[in-house]
Amino acid sequence: MNQPSQITFTVWLRLFWIFLKVNLLTTAGPTSVGLLYKETVGTILTETQFVEAVGFSNLVPGSEALKLAMFIGYASGGIAGMFAALLGAILPPTVIMLTVASILIRFQAQDWMKHLIKGITPAVGVLMALVSWQLFRASNPKAIKWRSIVLASLAFIALYFGIPPQYVLIGAGILGVILFR
């Protein structure tokens, strides 16, 4: 028979492993959202909870990956789950950043390094667009409704004209209350 402490320890290990894996396989907060979606929705969170977690993590300042780790860790494993998820989320980027920083400092003056960075930039944009599309579809699983298209269009226009993302999200939430009643 499983003891409650064994069950919670298993949850903590699972949270650590999920965030360790996500942060080893993806190197940026926004790009990790897609993989995190696949790892958590249906096992730890519902789709609605995941969309709420992503929305909440965009409202609060700081690293998106760490905010998601705290939110998901706490929601499924309490305070200890939050720390397990944070540890899994912090270890890979810390080791990777130390390694990359030492390489960049060593080769920063060489042309190939400048071209490498220019080549990576468009790929990051595509990854962010793909994750955005997945979240947009997840918010309306049956069909994309005109209200969602209006909200997405208004959010795009607001972001394009430099309105900070937190204000766009708050405004979209308020409009969502009005439009989806």
C-alpha positions in Angstrom: 0.0 0.0 0.0 1.3 3.4 -1.0 1.9 5.9 1.8 0.7 9.5 1.2 4.3 10.6 1.5 5.4 8.2 -1.2 2.7 9.5 -3.5 3.6 13.1 -2.9 7.3 12.3 -3.4 6.4 10.7 -6.7 4.5 13.9 -7.7 7.6 16.0 -6.8 9.9 13.7 -8.8 7.6 13.9 -11.8 7.4 17.7 -11.6 11.2 17.8 -11.4 11.6 15.5 -14.3 9.0 17.3 -16.5 10.7 20.7 -16.0 14.2 19.3 -16.3 13.2 17.6 -19.6 11.4 20.7 -21.0 14.2 23.0 -20.1 16.8 20.6 -21.5 15.0 20.3 -24.8 14.0 23.9 -25.3 16.2 26.9 -24.6 13.7 29.8 -24.3 10.6 30.4 -22.2 8.1 31.0 -25.1 9.4 28.0 -27.0 9.1 25.8 -24.0 5.3 26.4 -23.7 4.5 24.0 -26.6 6.5 21.1 -25.1 5.2 21.9 -21.6 1.7 21.8 -23.0 2.3 18.2 -24.3 3.9 17.1 -21.0 1.3 18.5 -18.6 -2.1 18.7 -20.3 -4.1 15.6 -19.6 -1.6 14.3 -17.0 -1.2 17.2 -14.5 -3.4 20.0 -15.8 -6.5 20.4 -17.9 -6.3 22.5 -21.1 -8.2 25.3 -19.4 -5.8 25.3 -16.4 -2.8 25.4 -18.8 -4.1 28.3 -20.7 -4.8 30.1 -17.4 -1.3 29.3 -16.2 0.2 30.8 -19.4 -2.0 33.8 -19.2 -1.1 34.4 -15.6 2.6 33.9 -16.3 2.4 36.7 -18.9 0.8 39.1 -16.4 3.5 38.9 -13.7 7.0 40.2 -14.4 9.9 37.8 -14.6 10.9 34.7 -16.5 8.0 32.9 -18.1 9.5 29.5 -17.7 10.0 30.0 -14.0 6.6 31.5 -13.5 5.0 28.5 -15.2 7.1 26.1 -13.1 5.9 27.8 -9.9 2.3 27.8 -11.0 2.2 24.3 -12.3 4.4 22.9 -9.4 2.2 24.6 -6.8 -1.1 23.6 -8.4 -0.1 19.9 -8.5 2.3 19.4 -5.6 2.0 22.3 -3.2 5.0 24.3 -1.9 7.3 21.3 -2.3 6.0 20.7 -5.8 6.7 24.3 -6.7 10.3 23.9 -5.5 10.8 20.6 -7.3 9.5 22.2 -10.6 11.7 25.3 -10.0 14.8 23.1 -9.5 14.1 21.2 -12.7 13.5 24.5 -14.5 16.6 26.3 -13.2 19.3 23.6 -13.5 19.4 23.3 -17.4 19.4 27.0 -18.2 22.0 27.7 -15.6 24.4 25.0 -16.9 23.7 26.0 -20.5 24.2 29.7 -19.9 27.5 29.1 -18.2 28.7 27.0 -21.1 27.4 29.4 -23.8 28.8 32.4 -22.0 32.2 30.9 -21.9 32.0 30.0 -25.7 30.7 33.4 -26.7 33.4 35.3 -24.8 36.0 33.1 -26.4 34.7 33.5 -30.0 32.7 36.8 -29.9 35.0 38.7 -32.3 34.7 36.1 -35.1 32.4 36.6 -38.1 30.9 33.1 -38.0 29.5 33.7 -34.5 27.7 36.9 -35.7 26.2 35.0 -38.7 25.1 32.1 -36.4 23.1 34.6 -34.2 21.5 36.1 -37.3 20.5 32.7 -38.5 18.9 31.7 -35.2 16.7 34.8 -35.0 14.0 33.9 -37.7 13.7 30.3 -36.3 12.8 31.7 -32.8 10.1 33.9 -34.4 8.6 30.9 -36.1 8.6 28.9 -32.9 6.8 31.6 -31.1 4.2 31.9 -33.8 3.6 28.2 -33.7 3.1 28.2 -29.9 0.8 31.2 -30.2 -1.4 29.3 -32.8 -1.5 26.2 -30.5 -2.7 28.3 -27.5 -5.2 30.1 -29.7 -6.7 26.8 -30.9 -6.7 25.4 -27.4 -8.8 28.3 -26.2 -11.6 27.3 -28.6 -11.4 23.5 -29.2 -14.6 23.2 -31.1 -14.2 26.1 -33.6 -12.5 29.4 -33.8 -15.3 31.9 -33.2 -15.5 35.4 -34.5 -15.1 36.8 -30.9 -11.8 35.1 -30.6 -10.6 36.4 -33.9 -11.7 39.9 -32.9 -9.8 39.6 -29.6 -6.7 38.2 -31.3 -6.7 41.0 -33.9 -7.1 43.7 -31.3 -4.3 42.2 -29.2 -2.0 42.0 -32.3 -2.7 45.6 -33.1 -2.1 46.8 -29.5 1.1 44.9 -29.3 2.2 46.2 -32.7 1.8 49.7 -31.5 3.9 49.1 -28.4 1.3 48.6 -25.7 2.9 46.5 -22.9 1.8 42.8 -23.0 0.5 42.9 -19.4 -2.0 45.6 -20.4 -3.0 43.8 -23.5 -3.7 40.7 -21.5 -5.7 42.6 -18.9 -7.7 44.4 -21.7 -8.3 41.1 -23.5 -9.5 39.6 -20.2 -12.0 42.4 -19.7 -13.2 42.2 -23.3 -13.5 38.4 -22.9 -15.9 39.0 -19.9 -18.0 41.2 -22.1 -17.9 39.2 -25.3 -18.2 35.7 -24.0 -21.1 36.2 -21.6 
